[in-house]
Amino acid sequence: MAVAVNPRLLVVADLAYAGSAARLLDVIEALAPVVEDPRVAVQLRAKAVDAACFERLAEATRRRVPAEAALVLNGDAALAARLGYDGAHWPEEVIPAHRPEVPRWHSAAVHSLEALRRAEDAGMGAAVFGAVFAPGSKAGEAAGLDALRAIAGAARLPVLAIGGVTPDRVAVCIEAGAHGVGVVSGVLGHPDPAEAVREYLAAIEPATRESKTR
């Protein structure tokens, strides 16, 4: 079943942060009660594994996520389409010149205006900008809210803010122009991942309503 993808909350299921495939799949399975919400998408990311391992993990993830949930695969559009994923996501350094026809939705990581323009020219559905705050999932410096505001203000497509975004930081990200937020540690590191998603959605709802009244 085709799922419309326009997330306010992008949950990045990152293998490196989870520590093992088994732990990551446990988290993904725990998210099943909340990821059918149309505001949520789950992105599978596993950078340090070979192609065969990545495909097995992608297959296992697809089986654990309800068909009604939006599922995005990192870096391999052909595999995403073959396994029934709804979208594909590209790191900044490999943004294609033109997005493929399948899957239906595409996003790209951007860290600069130049990368944003490449993502727009390629026909991406969204840009993921960060790290806005110091990341909780890896080492990295914060670009800050002013940088987010500049990117969102210049963008012709929705921008998702990522990097150290806790529920109490959601409102300032949306006030700065973000369409929504991406999270890794805020969900994967929570003792109850489904409850974490509910906390983010509870913060997103009033923030987006407020942004529409400005």
Secondary structure, 3 states (H helix, E strand, C coil): CCCCCCCCEEEEEEHHHHCCHHHHHHHHHHCCCCCCCCCEEEEEECCCCCHHHHHHHHHHHHHHCCCCCEEEEECCHHHHHHCCCCEEEECHHHCCCCCCCCCCEEEEEECCHHHHHHHHHHCCCEEEECCCCCCCCCCCCCCCHHHHHHHHHHCCCCEEEECCCCHHHHHHHHHCCCCEEEECHHHHCCCCHHHHHHHHHHHHHHHHHHHHHC
